Amino acid sequence: MADMARINREGASRRGPLKASRDMLIGLVLVVVVMMIIIPIPTVLLDTLMAFNLIFSLMILLIVIYTIKPTDFSLFPFILLAVTVFGLALNISSTRLILVRGARFDGRMVRAFSSFVVGSGGTEGLVVGFIIFIVIIAVQVMVITKGATRVSEVAARFALDSMQVKQMAIEAELSAQSITEEEARTKKAELEKESAFYGAMDGASNFISGNVKVGILITVVNIVGGIINGVAIHQEPLSAAVGTYITFSIGDGLVSQLPALLVSTAMGIVVTRAAATGDLGQQVDEQFARDERIYWVSAVVLAALALIPGFPWYVLAPMSFFVGIYAFYLRRRKRRKADFDGMMAKTGDSDKKAKAEAAELSPIVSLDPLSLELGYGLIPLVDKDKGAELLDRIQGVRRQSGLDLGLVIPKIRIMDNMMLEPSEYCFKIKGVDTGRGKIRMGYYLCINSGNVTEELAGEKTQEPTFGLPALWISEDRRDEAERAGYTVVDPPSIIATHLTEIIKQHAADILGRQDTQAILDHLNNDYPAVVGEVLKAANVGIVQKVFQGLLRERVSIRNTISILESIADYAPASKNPQALVEKARQALGSQICHQYADDERRLHGLTIDKTLEEKIIESGFETITGERSGLDPQTQAAWLRAVSKAVMAVKSQGYPPVILCSEAARRLVKDAVEREIPELAVISVPEISPDITVMFIGVIKLDT
């Protein structure tokens, strides 16, 4: 570890100066480029920089061609600016040298390009060279640069206009759990990168068009200024001055415009490939080789043209032959692919048949761990075009449940059900109906929580989660209801609240064995010793039952390590899940007590009459699922009456109902009241942490 730390420090110490040197070099280069506009440079350096400008522009074009996605070359707008400024600086430097030295100008790059276009010399060469130069400039200005600039503008406009819609689509996918939060962040980052890229390209394209226009102006200045300078200052003959400066101006213009032509072509490729990401060569091969009939027809047309008198048959006939050869090659390739696909299909027939027979013999329709079915009248709550507010609420419920219970709720499948009433919704856990309710769209639900000061008129109903009395009122009466003391909730909040309570009540049913294995796999990365020891002493099924036992009594399993450590401690002595649940509760004693204690860490609880507690312990009997309470019916009824009376008295004082008892009685006491009073917490003495002050507020005893 010490060696690794030392290596990391050394690597960081090396990277720091390297990054600083790179940043300094870039800044220095930009300063030098700007200074070139002002300070004269020797012709040798000018030739070197012109050659570098040409090859660098070619490299930019090749990078664009071999880039999979246009946004992968996100530095391109900056490169456009840098190359434009660099090219202008070279153009100004060469103009200065041409005007100062005249016929003595010895720039090899400019002379070489001028000789290519002008030829050997003479008036005819100058005219032809000048015309070719004008044609090249016109093509670049009117076709490539103008077209690329227009495409950049349109691409930027569409990218910016569609950004909000794409963001909403990502949010909808996240709410529907089609993607994870990390995937959503990645998609949003890509979207912002794409929008910024095309926005920058819209402005950067103006650099190229401006560069071309300035190049034309500089060429004109070179010719006019050079002729004036040669005749008036250098005392050269007019014909000699015209020949010299036109030749040099054409060469200088080509040296500067050829890199600009390459860069503007690269810009056009970038903005026109917005909808065709991927390898360019593969795309060309796929899209130009789909149908060999195209090439057969082309070969026939070329052969027919070769037979017409006056046409160059020696060109058209070989071209027709090669196009036909390519068509024949495409046809053979397609046949080989079809034969291969057919062979693979025959090879897989037996496997497919076996799978089909297996499907017929053992049909399995998977059930969702948790699903929400909606009547068609409630579809707008999850409609992406209408905001899909319910999807955001459900995502929030899943996130909060993970924090409260320590259980990551699986994706909730939302579907419409024509068997439901239009305004009805239904929650199902593994296909079993666990809760339903009705919603009036466009209305608010006013719940009477006991603080109402003024009764309101409205359609009477019951709140679907807890069965509290409520009213449906129109949206314009919301403020009036809140002033009257009602709790006012909108339709998405009603369903989200109901979902929260269902998750709390049925968390144990939602947690499957595969989910438990996923929890262990995740913890194994950071706590391999704990997970390894647990799996040696107990299997995944026992761990699952312990988790379920805790969740069934609304105890969070977020402190998973403490739970696993208690299982590892006691599982070698007993594989009884109930016993392990009790030991896990004791390990989580502080958490459980603080769940029901007040802000001053006081726990107000009920105790059980000693004789009654002993009777409950004696009534216990073993079953295949664990120990159960077996009070006789008469005693059980009296017990429930006594507990209900005590719980109502505790609630009236504003405390959560809690029973404190011995460790031996805790599970049996909970079993005796779980069905009728599921919210009642039962805590054993070993679970009470030292920092909690216990306040006994009543004793539960049977009526005599």
C-alpha positions in Angstrom: 0.0 0.0 0.0 2.9 2.3 0.8 4.5 1.6 -2.6 1.2 2.2 -4.4 0.8 5.5 -2.6 4.4 6.5 -3.5 3.8 5.6 -7.1 0.6 7.6 -7.2 2.4 10.6 -5.7 5.2 10.3 -8.2 2.7 10.0 -11.1 0.8 13.0 -9.8 4.1 15.0 -9.5 5.0 14.1 -13.1 1.6 14.9 -14.5 1.5 18.3 -12.8 4.5 19.8 -14.6 3.5 18.0 -17.8 0.0 19.6 -17.8 1.5 23.0 -16.9 4.0 22.7 -19.8 1.2 21.8 -22.3 -0.9 24.8 -21.2 2.1 27.1 -21.4 3.0 25.7 -24.9 -0.6 26.3 -26.2 -0.6 29.9 -24.8 2.9 30.5 -26.3 1.8 29.3 -29.8 -1.3 31.5 -29.8 0.8 34.5 -28.8 3.4 33.7 -31.6 0.6 33.4 -34.2 -0.8 36.8 -33.3 2.7 38.3 -33.3 3.3 36.9 -36.8 0.7 39.5 -38.1 3.0 42.3 -36.9 6.6 41.0 -37.0 8.2 39.9 -40.3 9.4 36.3 -40.5 12.1 34.8 -42.8 11.0 32.9 -45.9 12.4 29.6 -44.6 10.2 29.8 -41.5 7.3 30.9 -43.7 7.7 27.8 -45.9 7.8 25.6 -42.8 4.6 27.1 -41.3 2.8 26.9 -44.7 3.7 23.2 -45.0 2.5 22.7 -41.4 -0.8 24.5 -42.1 -1.4 22.3 -45.2 -0.7 19.0 -43.5 -2.5 20.0 -40.3 -5.6 20.9 -42.3 -5.4 17.5 -44.0 -5.1 15.8 -40.6 -8.3 17.6 -39.5 -10.2 16.3 -42.5 -9.0 12.7 -41.8 -9.9 13.0 -38.1 -13.4 14.0 -39.1 -13.8 11.2 -41.6 -12.7 8.5 -39.1 -14.6 9.9 -36.2 -17.6 7.8 -35.2 -19.8 10.6 -33.9 -19.5 14.3 -34.8 -19.6 15.3 -31.1 -16.6 13.0 -30.4 -14.5 15.8 -32.0 -15.8 18.4 -29.6 -12.7 20.5 -30.0 -13.5 21.1 -33.7 -15.1 24.7 -33.3 -12.0 25.8 -31.4 -9.7 24.2 -34.0 -11.6 26.1 -36.7 -10.9 29.4 -35.0 -7.2 28.5 -34.4 -6.6 27.4 -38.0 -8.4 30.4 -39.4 -6.3 32.8 -37.3 -3.1 30.9 -38.2 -3.9 30.9 -41.9 -4.6 34.7 -41.9 -1.3 35.3 -40.1 0.6 33.3 -42.7 -1.3 35.2 -45.5 -0.4 38.5 -44.0 3.2 37.5 -43.6 3.5 36.3 -47.1 1.9 39.4 -48.5 4.4 41.5 -46.6 7.3 39.6 -48.0 5.9 39.6 -51.6 5.4 43.4 -51.5 8.8 44.1 -50.0 10.9 41.8 -52.1 9.0 41.8 -55.3 10.8 39.6 -57.9 13.4 38.7 -55.3 10.8 36.9 -53.2 12.1 33.3 -52.6 9.3 31.6 -50.8 9.4 28.1 -52.2 5.8 27.1 -51.3 4.3 30.1 -53.0 6.5 29.7 -56.1 5.7 26.0 -56.3 1.9 26.5 -56.2 2.1 29.4 -58.7 4.1 27.3 -61.2 1.5 24.4 -60.9 -1.4 26.7 -61.9 0.3 29.3 -64.1 2.6 26.9 -66.0 5.7 27.9 -67.7 4.8 31.5 -68.0 3.6 34.1 -70.5 0.4 36.0 -70.8 -1.6 32.8 -71.6 -0.3 31.1 -68.4 -1.2 34.1 -66.3 -4.8 34.3 -67.7 -5.4 30.6 -67.4 -3.9 30.5 -63.9 -5.9 33.5 -62.8 -9.1 32.0 -64.2 -8.4 28.6 -62.4 -7.8 30.5 -59.2 -11.1 32.4 -59.5 -12.9 29.1 -60.2 -11.4 27.5 -57.1 -12.4 30.5 -54.9 -15.9 30.6 -56.4 -16.4 26.9 -55.7 -15.2 27.3 -52.1 -17.3 30.4 -51.5 -20.5 29.6 -53.3 -20.7 25.9 -52.8 -18.8 24.3 -50.0 -18.5 27.2 -47.4 -22.0 28.5 -48.1 -23.6 25.1 -47.9 -21.7 24.0 -44.8 -22.6 27.3 -43.1 -26.3 26.9 -43.9 -26.3 23.3 -42.7 -24.5 24.4 -39.5 -27.2 27.0 -38.9 -30.0 24.5 -39.4 -28.3 21.8 -37.3 -27.8 24.3 -34.4 -31.4 25.5 -34.6 -32.8 22.0 -34.5 -30.4 20.9 -31.8 -31.4 23.8 -29.5 -35.1 23.5 -30.3 -35.2 19.8 -29.6 -33.1 20.0 -26.4 -36.1 20.5 -24.0 -38.0 17.7 -25.6 -35.1 15.3 -25.4 -34.5 16.3 -21.7 -38.2 15.6 -21.0 -37.9 12.2 -22.7 -34.8 11.3 -20.5 -36.8 12.4 -17.4 -39.7 10.2 -18.5 -37.4 7.2 -19.0 -35.9 7.8 -15.6 -39.3 8.0 -14.0 -40.5 4.9 -15.7 -37.3 3.1 -14.5 -36.2 2.3 -18.1 -32.8 3.8 -17.2 -30.8 4.3 -14.1 -30.0 7.7 -12.6 -26.4 7.3 -13.8 -27.5 6.5 -17.3 -29.8 9.6 -17.2 -26.9 11.8 -16.1 -24.8 10.4 -18.9 -27.6 11.0 -21.5 -28.1 14.5 -20.2 -24.4 15.2 -20.4 -24.3 13.9 -24.0 -27.3 16.0 -24.9 -25.7 19.2 -23.4 -22.5 18.3 -25.2 -24.4 17.9 -28.5 -26.3 21.2 -28.1 -23.1 23.1 -27.2 -21.2 21.5 -30.1 -23.8 22.5 -32.8 -24.2 25.9 -31.3 -20.5 26.5 -31.4 -20.4 25.1 -35.0 -23.0 27.6 -36.0 -20.7 30.4 -35.0 -17.4 28.7 -36.1 -18.7 28.3 -39.6 -18.6 32.1 -40.0 -14.8 31.9 -39.4 -14.4 29.8 -42.6 -16.6 32.0 -44.7 -14.9 35.1 -43.4 -11.5 33.6 -44.0 -12.4 33.0 -47.7 -13.7 36.5 -48.2 -10.5 38.0 -46.6 -8.4 35.7 -48.7 -10.0 37.2 -51.9 -9.4 40.7 -50.6 -5.8 39.9 -49.8 -5.2 38.5 -53.2 -6.7 41.6 -54.8 -4.5 43.8 -52.6 -1.5 41.7 -53.5 -2.1 42.2 -57.2 -3.0 45.9 -57.1 -0.5 46.9 -54.4 2.2 44.8 -55.9 1.9 46.3 -59.4 1.9 49.8 -57.9 4.8 48.9 -55.6 6.8 47.3 -58.5 6.2 50.1 -61.0 6.3 53.2 -58.8 9.0 52.1 -56.2 11.1 49.3 -57.7 11.0 51.0 -61.2 10.0 47.7 -62.8 8.4 47.5 -66.3 4.6 47.2 -66.1 4.5 43.9 -67.9 7.2 42.5 -65.6 5.4 43.8 -62.5 2.0 42.4 -63.7 3.6 38.9 -64.4 5.5 38.8 -61.1 2.8 39.9 -58.7 -0.1 38.1 -60.3 2.0 34.9 -60.3 2.9 35.3 -56.6 -0.6 36.4 -55.7 -2.1 33.3 -57.3 0.4 31.0 -55.6 0.0 32.8 -52.2 -3.8 32.6 -52.6 -3.7 28.9 -53.3 -1.3 28.1 -50.4 -3.8 29.9 -48.0 -7.1 28.7 -49.6 -6.2 25.0 -50.0 -6.0 24.4 -46.2 -9.1 26.5 -45.9 -10.8 24.3 -48.5 -9.8 21.1 -46.6 -11.1 22.6 -43.3 -14.4 23.8 -44.8 -14.9 20.3 -46.3 -14.3 18.8 -42.9 -16.8 21.2 -41.4 -19.4 20.2 -44.1 -18.8 16.5 -43.3 -19.2 17.1 -39.5 -22.5 19.0 -39.8 -24.0 16.7 -42.5 -23.3 13.5 -40.5 -25.6 14.5 -37.7 -28.0 11.6 -38.5 -25.4 9.1 -39.7 -23.1 8.3 -36.8 -20.7 5.4 -37.1 -17.8 4.3 -39.2 -18.0 6.3 -42.5 -16.4 3.5 -44.6 -18.8 0.9 -43.2 -21.8 3.2 -43.9 -20.7 3.7 -47.5 -20.2 0.0 -48.0 -23.6 -0.9 -46.5 -25.6 1.8 -48.3 -24.0 1.6 -51.7 -23.9 -2.2 -51.8 -27.5 -3.0 -50.9 -28.7 -3.8 -54.4 -26.5 -5.1 -57.3 -29.2 -4.2 -59.9 -28.1 -0.5 -59.7 -24.6 -1.5 -61.0 -26.0 -3.9 -63.7 -28.1 -1.0 -65.1 -25.1 1.4 -64.9 -22.9 -1.1 -66.7 -25.5 -1.5 -69.5 -25.8 2.2 -69.9 -22.1 2.7 -70.1 -21.8 -0.1 -72.7 -24.6 1.5 -74.8 -22.8 4.9 -74.7 -19.6 3.2 -75.9 -21.4 2.0 -79.0 -22.5 5.4 -80.0 -20.2 7.0 -82.6 -18.2 9.9 -81.2 -18.1 8.8 -77.6 -14.8 7.6 -76.1 -15.4 3.9 -76.2 -11.9 3.2 -74.9 -13.0 4.9 -71.7 -16.6 3.8 -71.4 -16.1 0.1 -72.3 -13.5 -0.6 -69.6 -15.6 1.4 -67.1 -18.7 -0.7 -68.1 -16.7 -3.9 -67.6 -15.5 -3.0 -64.1 -18.9 -1.8 -63.0 -20.3 -5.1 -64.2 -17.6 -7.1 -62.3 -18.6 -5.2 -59.1 -22.3 -6.0 -59.7 -21.4 -9.7 -60.2 -19.3 -9.6 -56.9 -22.2 -8.1 -55.0 -24.6 -10.7 -56.3 -22.2 -13.6 -55.2 -21.7 -12.0 -51.8 -25.5 -11.7 -51.3 -26.0 -15.4 -52.3 -23.2 -16.6 -49.9 -24.9 -14.6 -47.1 -28.3 -16.1 -47.9 -26.8 -19.7 -48.0 -25.0 -19.1 -44.7 -28.2 -17.7 -43.0 -30.2 -20.7 -44.4 -27.6 -23.2 -43.0 -27.7 -21.5 -39.6 -31.5 -21.5 -39.6 -31.5 -25.3 -40.3 -28.9 -25.9 -37.6 -31.1 -24.1 -35.1 -34.4 -25.7 -36.1 -33.9 -28.5 -33.6 -33.1 -26.2 -30.8 -36.0 -23.9 -31.6 -38.3 -26.9 -31.7 -37.1 -28.2 -28.3 -37.6 -24.7 -26.9 -41.1 -24.5 -28.3 -42.0 -27.9 -26.9 -40.5 -26.9 -23.5 -42.6 -23.7 -23.6 -45.7 -25.7 -24.3 -45.0 -28.2 -21.5 -44.1 -25.6 -18.9 -45.5 -22.2 -19.6 -44.2 -19.6 -17.1 -45.7 -16.1 -17.0 -43.5 -14.0 -14.8 -45.1 -11.8 -12.2 -43.9 -8.3 -11.4 -42.8 -7.8 -7.8 -44.9 -4.6 -7.7 -47.2 -3.2 -10.4 -49.7 -0.4 -10.7 -52.8 -0.8 -12.9 -54.8 2.2 -14.0 -58.2 2.7 -15.4 -58.2 4.5 -18.8 -59.4 7.7 -17.1 -56.2 8.0 -15.1 -53.8 7.5 -18.1 -53.1 11.3 -18.3 -51.2 10.9 -14.9 -48.5 8.9 -16.7 -48.7 10.5 -20.2 -45.4 12.0 -21.1 -47.1 14.6 -23.3 -48.9 15.9 -20.2 -46.0 16.0 -17.8 -46.3 12.4 -16.4 -46.3 13.9 -12.9 -47.1 10.5 -11.3 -43.9 9.0 -12.7 -41.8 11.6 -10.8 -43.8 10.9 -7.6 -43.3 7.1 -7.9 -39.5 7.7 -8.4 -39.4 9.8 -5.3 -41.3 7.1 -3.3 -38.8 4.4 -4.4 -35.9 6.6 -3.5 -37.4 7.5 0.0 -38.3 3.8 0.7 -34.7 2.9 0.0 -33.6 5.4 2.6 -36.3 4.5 5.2 -36.3 0.7 4.9 -32.9 0.0 3.3 -34.7 -1.9 0.6 -34.3 -0.9 -3.0 -37.8 -1.3 -4.5 -37.7 -2.9 -7.9 -39.1 -1.2 -11.0 -42.8 -0.6 -10.7 -44.6 -1.7 -13.9 -47.4 0.7 -14.8 -50.1 -0.5 -17.2 -53.7 0.2 -18.1 -56.4 -2.3 -17.2 -59.7 -2.1 -19.1 -61.3 -4.3 -16.3 -61.0 -1.4 -13.9 -63.4 1.5 -13.7 -62.1 4.6 -15.6 -61.2 6.4 -12.3 -59.9 3.4 -10.4 -56.3 2.2 -9.7 -54.9 -1.0 -8.2 -51.6 -2.0 -6.7 -50.5 -5.7 -7.1 -47.6 -7.5 -5.5 -46.7 -10.6 -7.6 -50.1 -10.5 -9.2 -52.1 -10.2 -6.0 -54.3 -7.2 -5.3 -52.9 -5.4 -2.3 -54.7 -2.0 -2.5 -56.9 0.0 -4.7 -58.7 3.4 -4.8 -60.6 5.8 -7.0 -59.5 9.2 -8.2 -61.5 12.1 -9.6 -59.4 13.8 -12.2 -59.4 17.6 -11.9 -60.4 17.5 -8.3 -58.6 17.6 -4.9 -59.1 15.3 -2.0 -59.7 17.1 1.3 -58.8 14.8 4.3 -60.3 15.5 7.7 -57.3 14.7 10.0 -59.0 16.0 13.1 -58.0 19.7 12.8 -61.0 20.9 10.8 -62.5 24.1 12.1 -65.2 24.5 9.4 -67.1 21.8 7.5 -67.1 22.2 3.8 -69.6 21.0 1.2 -68.4 18.4 -1.3 -68.6 14.8 -2.5 -68.0 12.6 0.6 -65.6 9.7 0.2 -62.8 7.9 2.1 -59.1 8.5 1.7 -57.9 5.2 0.1 -54.7 4.7 2.2 -55.9 4.9 5.8 -59.7 5.1 5.3 -60.0 8.6 6.7 -63.2 10.7 6.0 -62.6 13.0 3.0 -64.2 15.2 0.4 -63.7 15.8 -3.3 -63.6 19.5 -4.1 -62.8 21.5 -7.2 -59.4 23.1 -7.7 -60.7 26.6 -7.1 -61.7 25.7 -3.6 -58.3 24.5 -2.5 -57.3 27.6 -0.5 -60.7 27.6 1.2 -60.2 24.0 2.3 -56.7 24.6 3.6 -57.9 27.5 5.7 -60.6 25.3 7.2 -58.0 22.8 8.4 -58.3 20.1 5.8 -55.3 18.3 4.4 -55.6 18.9 0.6 -53.8 16.5 -1.8 -53.8 16.2 -5.6 -54.4 12.9 -7.5 -50.7 12.0 -8.0 -50.1 12.5 -4.2 -53.0 10.2 -3.3 -51.5 7.4 -5.4 -47.9 8.1 -4.2 -49.0 8.1 -0.5 -50.9 4.8 -1.0 -47.8 3.3 -2.7 -45.7 4.4 0.3 -47.9 2.7 2.8 -48.2 -0.5 0.7 -44.4 -0.7 0.5 -44.1 -0.3 4.3 -46.8 -3.0 4.8 -45.5 -5.5 2.2 -41.8 -4.9 2.1 -41.2 -8.4 3.3 -43.2 -9.8 0.4 -41.4 -7.6 -2.1 -37.9 -8.8 -1.0 -37.1 -12.0 -2.9 -34.2 -14.3 -2.7 -32.6 -12.9 -5.8 -32.8 -9.5 -4.3 -31.1 -10.8 -1.2 -28.4 -12.3 -3.3 -27.9 -8.9 -5.0 -27.5 -7.2 -1.6 -24.9 -9.7 -0.6 -23.1 -9.4 -3.9 -23.0 -5.6 -3.6 -21.7 -5.8 0.0 -19.1 -8.4 -0.9 -17.1 -5.7 -2.7 -16.5 -3.7 0.5 -17.1 -6.3 3.2 -15.9 -9.6 1.9 -15.0 -11.0 5.3 -18.5 -10.4 6.7 -20.3 -11.8 3.7 -18.0 -14.8 3.5 -18.5 -15.6 7.2 -22.3 -15.3 6.9 -22.5 -17.6 3.9 -20.4 -20.2 5.7 -22.8 -20.2 8.7 -26.1 -19.7 6.8 -27.5 -19.8 3.3 -29.1 -17.0 1.3 -32.6 -18.3 2.3 -31.9 -17.8 6.0 -30.6 -14.3 5.4 -33.7 -13.5 3.3 -36.0 -14.7 6.2 -34.1 -12.5 8.7 -34.5 -9.5 6.4 -38.1 -10.3 5.9 -38.7 -10.7 9.7 -37.3 -7.3 10.3 -39.1 -5.6 7.4 -42.4 -7.2 8.5 -42.2 -5.2 11.7 -41.1 -2.1 9.8 -37.5 -2.2 11.0 -35.1 -0.8 8.4 -32.4 -3.2 7.1 -30.3 -0.3 5.9 -27.7 -1.2 8.6 -27.1 -4.4 6.8 -23.6 -5.0 8.1 -24.8 -5.2 11.7 -27.6 -7.6 10.7 -25.1 -9.8 8.9 -22.7 -9.8 11.8 -25.4 -10.9 14.2 -26.3 -13.7 11.8 -22.7 -14.8 11.6 -22.4 -14.7 15.4 -25.5 -16.8 16.2 -26.2 -18.9 13.0 -23.6 -21.6 14.0 -25.7 -22.3 17.2 -29.2 -22.0 15.6 -30.5 -21.9 12.1 -34.0 -20.8 13.4 -34.8 -17.6 11.4 -37.0 -16.3 14.3 -34.2 -16.6 16.8 -31.8 -14.9 14.4 -34.4 -12.1 13.9 -34.5 -11.5 17.6 -30.7 -11.3 17.8 -30.6 -9.0 14.8 -33.2 -6.7 16.5 -30.9 -6.6 19.5 -28.0 -5.6 17.3 -30.3 -2.8 15.9 -31.6 -1.9 19.4 -30.5 1.7 19.3 -32.1 2.2 15.8 -35.4 0.6 16.9 -35.7 2.6 20.1 -34.9 5.9 18.4 -37.6 5.1 15.8 -40.3 5.4 18.6 -38.6 7.7 21.1 -39.3 11.4 21.4 -36.7 14.2 20.8 -35.5 13.9 24.4 -34.8 10.2 23.9 -37.6 9.1 26.1 -39.5 5.9 25.1 -43.1 5.8 26.3 -44.2 2.2 26.5 -46.8 -0.2 27.8 -45.9 -3.2 29.9 -47.7 -6.5 30.3 -49.0 -7.9 33.6 -46.5 -10.5 34.7 -49.2 -13.2 35.0 -50.5 -12.5 31.6 -47.0 -12.4 30.1 -46.3 -15.9 31.5 -49.5 -17.2 30.1 -48.6 -15.9 26.7 -45.2 -17.6 26.9 -46.7 -20.9 28.1 -49.2 -20.8 25.1 -46.4 -20.8 22.5 -46.1 -23.8 20.3 -43.7 -24.7 17.5 -44.7 -24.9 13.8 -42.8 -25.4 10.6 -42.6 -21.6 10.2 -41.6 -21.0 13.8 -43.1 -20.4 17.3 -46.7 -19.2 17.4 -49.0 -17.9 20.1 -51.8 -20.3 21.1 -54.0 -18.5 23.5 -57.5 -20.0 23.9 -60.2 -18.1 22.0 -61.7 -16.5 25.2 -58.3 -15.3 26.5 -57.3 -14.1 23.0 -60.4 -12.0 22.7 -59.9 -10.5 26.2 -56.3 -9.9 25.4 -57.1 -8.0 22.2 -59.7 -5.9 24.0 -57.1 -5.0 26.7 -54.5 -4.1 24.1 -56.8 -2.1 22.0 -58.0 -0.1 25.0 -54.4 0.6 26.1 -53.3 1.6 22.5 -56.1 4.1 22.2 -55.1 5.6 25.5 -51.4 5.9 24.3 -52.5 7.5 21.0 -54.6 10.0 22.8 -51.5 11.2 24.6 -49.7 11.7 21.3 -47.3 8.8 21.6 -46.7 5.9 19.2 -48.1 2.6 20.6 -45.2 0.5 22.0 -45.2 -2.6 24.2 -42.1 -3.5 26.3 -41.7 -7.1 27.4 -39.1 -9.8 28.0 -37.1 -11.4 25.2 -38.9 -14.7 25.6 -42.3 -13.1 25.2 -41.6 -10.6 22.5 -42.2 -12.7 19.4 -45.3 -14.4 20.9 -46.8 -11.0 21.9 -46.2 -9.6 18.4 -47.8 -12.7 16.9 -50.9 -12.4 19.2 -51.6 -8.8 18.0 -50.1 -8.7 14.5 -53.2 -9.4 12.5 -55.6 -7.0 14.4 -53.1 -4.2 15.3 -50.2 -4.4 12.8 -48.8 -0.9 13.6 -48.2 -1.9 17.3 -44.5 -2.1 18.0 -43.2 -4.8 20.5 -39.8 -4.2 21.9 -37.9 -6.6 24.2 -35.8 -5.4 27.1 -32.4 -6.4 25.5 -33.3 -4.1 22.6 -33.4 -1.0 24.7 -30.2 1.0 24.3 -28.5 2.7 27.3 -29.1 6.2 26.0 -32.9 5.7 26.0 -35.0 6.6 29.0 -38.0 4.3 29.4 -41.3 5.9 30.6 -43.9 3.3 31.6 -47.4 4.8 30.9 -49.6 1.8 31.4 -50.0 -1.9 32.1 -52.0 -4.3 30.0 -54.0 -6.7 32.0 -57.1 -8.8 31.4 -60.4 -7.6 32.8 -61.5 -9.6 35.8 
